[in-house]
């Protein structure tokens, strides 16, 4: 996992502000492509990750998900696009999405349920705050 940790660290490290803004943009694009948080949650649930997604939204511990599960739920084309945007190979991108997505959805659902504006893509400021919080959780 050293290579994944290195790639994740370089993208999320506060010292790499450009990397964080790149991740923020990629996550914003992912949410927008799926019709906001609600659409992304629906896509993941319909892709076989219903129990995991429920744990990410709920107030308990987040269930893990693998890169192959994320790739299956979102589609190989989506992961390939994310890989291209991040300058990674698709396997690395799938691993990073599998690490970051549970924390993102958890962060965007602090009350343990989808917000009423779940069909909207969160603002870049909200996503940047989420990426900073995710970096703090994953890199410490």
C-alpha positions in Angstrom: 0.0 0.0 0.0 3.0 2.3 0.0 2.4 3.5 -3.5 -1.3 4.2 -2.7 -0.3 6.1 0.4 2.2 8.1 -1.5 -0.2 9.0 -4.3 -3.0 9.8 -1.8 -0.6 11.8 0.3 0.7 13.9 -2.6 -2.9 14.7 -3.7 -4.3 15.5 -0.2 -1.3 16.9 1.6 -2.0 20.5 2.8 1.5 21.3 1.5 0.2 20.3 -1.9 -2.6 22.9 -2.1 -2.7 22.4 -5.9 -3.3 18.7 -5.4 -6.1 19.4 -3.0 -7.7 21.8 -5.5 -7.3 19.1 -8.2 -9.1 16.5 -6.0 -11.8 19.1 -5.1 -12.4 19.7 -8.9 -12.5 15.9 -9.6 -15.0 15.3 -6.8 -17.1 18.2 -8.0 -17.1 16.8 -11.5 -18.1 13.4 -10.1 -21.0 14.8 -8.1 -22.1 16.9 -11.1 -21.9 14.0 -13.5 -24.3 12.0 -11.2 -26.7 14.8 -10.4 -25.4 15.9 -7.1 -24.9 13.9 -3.9 -28.3 12.3 -4.1 -27.6 11.0 -7.6 -24.2 9.7 -6.7 -25.6 7.9 -3.7 -28.3 6.3 -5.9 -25.7 5.2 -8.5 -23.5 3.6 -5.8 -26.5 2.0 -4.1 -27.8 0.6 -7.4 -24.3 -0.6 -8.2 -24.3 -2.9 -5.2 -23.0 -0.7 -2.5 -26.2 0.0 -0.7 -25.1 -1.1 2.8 -21.7 0.6 2.5 -23.3 3.9 1.4 -25.9 3.7 4.2 -23.0 3.4 6.7 -21.3 6.4 5.2 -24.5 8.5 5.5 -25.3 7.2 8.9 -23.6 8.3 12.2 -21.8 5.0 12.8 -18.5 3.7 11.4 -18.0 3.9 7.6 -17.8 0.4 6.0 -14.9 0.1 3.6 -15.2 -0.4 -0.1 -12.6 -1.7 -2.6 -11.4 -0.2 -5.8 -13.1 -3.0 -7.8 -16.4 -2.3 -6.1 -16.2 1.4 -6.8 -15.2 0.7 -10.4 -18.1 -1.7 -10.8 -20.6 0.8 -9.2 -19.4 3.9 -11.1 -18.2 2.3 -14.3 -14.8 1.8 -15.7 -15.2 4.9 -17.9 -15.7 7.2 -14.9 -12.7 5.8 -13.1 -10.6 6.1 -16.3 -11.6 9.8 -16.6 -10.7 10.4 -12.9 -7.4 8.7 -13.5 -6.7 10.9 -16.4 -7.6 14.1 -14.5 -5.3 13.1 -11.6 -2.5 11.8 -13.8 -2.7 8.3 -12.3 -3.4 4.8 -13.7 -7.0 3.6 -13.3 -6.1 1.1 -10.5 -4.5 3.9 -8.4 -7.5 6.2 -9.1 -9.9 3.5 -8.1 -8.0 2.9 -4.9 -8.0 6.6 -4.1 -11.7 7.0 -4.9 -12.4 4.0 -2.6 -10.5 5.7 0.2 -11.9 9.2 -0.3 -15.5 8.7 -1.3 -16.7 7.2 2.1 -15.3 10.2 3.9 -16.7 12.7 1.4 -20.2 11.3 1.7 -19.9 11.1 5.5 -18.7 14.7 5.6 -21.6 15.9 3.3 -24.2 14.1 5.4 -23.4 15.3 9.0 -27.0 14.8 10.2 -27.0 11.2 9.2 -29.2 11.7 6.2 -29.1 13.3 2.8 -29.5 17.0 2.9 -32.6 18.6 1.3 -30.4 20.0 -1.5 -28.8 16.6 -2.4 -29.6 17.1 -6.0 -27.3 20.1 -6.2 -23.5 19.8 -6.5 -21.9 21.3 -3.4 -20.0 24.5 -4.0 -16.2 24.4 -4.5 -15.8 26.0 -1.0 -17.8 23.2 0.6 -15.9 20.6 -1.4 -12.5 22.2 -0.5 -13.5 22.1 3.2 -14.5 18.4 2.8 -11.2 17.6 1.1 -9.2 19.3 3.9 -11.2 17.3 6.5 -10.6 14.1 4.5 -6.9 14.8 4.3 -6.8 15.3 8.1 -8.4 11.9 8.7 -6.5 9.9 6.1 -3.0 11.4 6.5 -2.7 11.4 10.3 
